[in-house]
Amino acid sequence: MAKSNNNNRNMSVEEAGKKGGEKVSEKYNQEHFEEIGQKGGEKTSEKYNQKHFEDIGQKGGETTSQKKDKEFYQEIGKKGGETTSEKHGEEFYEDIGQKGGNRSRGGRSNR
């Protein structure tokens, strides 16, 4: 265990990690973390193919569905719908409704 400056008591790994994380957070701004996150994402996408991401997405979805209930999915669906409606106007919904109707009719358009 790491020694703490607080009465020379031993610090847990969790406490040491938290303390280190707070120091790093104080040292760097939001932009720094966005930049390193972007770089990490780019490197990861170069390293792995699309099938890899499909596989881990599938596994994650299966794990989530085993752990979460119907109310969880209703709540995130509602939040997603609210966020979408805040970002898009009436025209957006008319357009996607038109596209859905056209697809249902087999691609025929009455426009």
C-alpha contacts under 8 A as a table, 3 or more apart, distances in Angstrom:
res1	aa1	res2	aa2	distance
1	M	10	N	5.78
1	M	11	M	5.92
1	M	12	S	6.05
1	M	13	V	6.85
2	A	10	N	5.81
2	A	11	M	5.40
2	A	12	S	7.08
2	A	13	V	7.51
2	A	16	A	7.31
3	K	8	N	5.96
3	K	9	R	6.18
3	K	10	N	4.88
3	K	11	M	5.96
4	S	7	N	7.14
4	S	8	N	5.27
4	S	9	R	5.61
4	S	10	N	5.84
4	S	11	M	5.74
5	N	8	N	5.49
5	N	9	R	7.56
6	N	9	R	6.35
11	M	15	E	6.01
11	M	16	A	6.35
12	S	15	E	5.13
12	S	16	A	6.22
13	V	16	A	5.07
13	V	17	G	6.01
14	E	17	G	5.12
14	E	18	K	6.13
15	E	18	K	5.11
15	E	19	K	6.12
16	A	19	K	5.11
16	A	20	G	6.10
17	G	20	G	5.09
17	G	21	G	6.01
18	K	21	G	5.05
18	K	22	E	6.18
19	K	22	E	5.19
19	K	23	K	6.39
20	G	23	K	5.14
20	G	24	V	6.32
21	G	24	V	5.17
21	G	25	S	6.06
22	E	25	S	4.99
22	E	26	E	6.18
23	K	26	E	5.16
23	K	27	K	6.27
24	V	27	K	5.04
24	V	28	Y	6.31
25	S	28	Y	5.60
25	S	29	N	7.22
26	E	29	N	7.57
28	Y	32	H	6.16
28	Y	33	F	7.51
29	N	32	H	5.48
29	N	33	F	6.91
30	Q	33	F	5.33
30	Q	34	E	6.27
31	E	34	E	5.03
31	E	35	E	6.14
32	H	35	E	5.18
32	H	36	I	6.34
33	F	36	I	5.26
33	F	37	G	5.97
34	E	37	G	5.06
34	E	38	Q	6.07
35	E	38	Q	5.09
35	E	39	K	6.25
36	I	39	K	5.03
36	I	40	G	6.04
37	G	40	G	5.06
37	G	41	G	6.10
38	Q	41	G	5.13
38	Q	42	E	6.22
39	K	42	E	5.13
39	K	43	K	6.22
40	G	43	K	5.18
40	G	44	T	6.10
41	G	44	T	5.10
41	G	45	S	6.13
42	E	45	S	5.16
42	E	46	E	6.23
43	K	46	E	5.09
43	K	47	K	6.22
44	T	47	K	5.07
44	T	48	Y	6.29
45	S	48	Y	5.47
45	S	49	N	7.01
46	E	49	N	7.50
48	Y	52	H	6.15
48	Y	53	F	7.56
49	N	52	H	5.51
49	N	53	F	7.00
50	Q	53	F	5.30
50	Q	54	E	6.24
51	K	54	E	4.93
51	K	55	D	6.02
52	H	55	D	5.15
52	H	56	I	6.31
53	F	56	I	5.25
53	F	57	G	5.93
54	E	57	G	5.07
54	E	58	Q	6.04
55	D	58	Q	5.10
55	D	59	K	6.25
56	I	59	K	5.01
56	I	60	G	6.01
57	G	60	G	5.06
57	G	61	G	6.04
58	Q	61	G	5.12
58	Q	62	E	6.20
59	K	62	E	5.15
59	K	63	T	6.17
60	G	63	T	5.13
60	G	64	T	6.07
61	G	64	T	5.11
61	G	65	S	6.06
62	E	65	S	5.15
62	E	66	Q	6.31
63	T	66	Q	5.22
63	T	67	K	6.40
64	T	67	K	5.14
64	T	68	K	5.88
65	S	68	K	5.35
65	S	69	D	7.27
66	Q	69	D	7.92
68	K	72	F	6.07
68	K	73	Y	7.71
69	D	72	F	5.50
69	D	73	Y	6.97
70	K	73	Y	5.37
70	K	74	Q	6.27
71	E	74	Q	4.96
71	E	75	E	6.07
72	F	75	E	5.18
72	F	76	I	6.32
73	Y	76	I	5.24
73	Y	77	G	5.90
74	Q	77	G	5.09
74	Q	78	K	6.10
75	E	78	K	5.14
75	E	79	K	6.24
76	I	79	K	5.00
76	I	80	G	6.02
77	G	80	G	5.07
77	G	81	G	6.09
78	K	81	G	5.08
78	K	82	E	6.14
79	K	82	E	5.12
79	K	83	T	6.13
80	G	83	T	5.14
80	G	84	T	6.10
81	G	84	T	5.10
81	G	85	S	6.10
82	E	85	S	5.14
82	E	86	E	6.21
83	T	86	E	5.16
83	T	87	K	6.41
84	T	87	K	5.18
84	T	88	H	6.14
85	S	88	H	5.29
85	S	89	G	6.91
86	E	89	G	7.64
88	H	91	E	7.84
88	H	92	F	5.92
88	H	93	Y	7.75
89	G	92	F	5.58
89	G	93	Y	7.06
90	E	93	Y	5.35
90	E	94	E	6.29
91	E	94	E	5.00
91	E	95	D	6.10
92	F	95	D	5.16
92	F	96	I	6.33
93	Y	96	I	5.23
93	Y	97	G	5.89
94	E	97	G	5.08
94	E	98	Q	6.06
95	D	98	Q	5.09
95	D	99	K	6.24
96	I	99	K	4.95
96	I	100	G	6.05
97	G	100	G	5.08
97	G	101	G	6.08
98	Q	101	G	5.08
98	Q	102	N	6.11
99	K	102	N	5.09
99	K	103	R	6.18
100	G	103	R	5.10
100	G	104	S	6.15
101	G	104	S	5.04
101	G	105	R	6.28
102	N	105	R	5.13
102	N	106	G	6.36
102	N	107	G	4.83
102	N	108	R	5.54
102	N	109	S	5.62
103	R	106	G	5.04
103	R	107	G	4.73
103	R	108	R	7.44
104	S	107	G	7.10
105	R	108	R	5.81
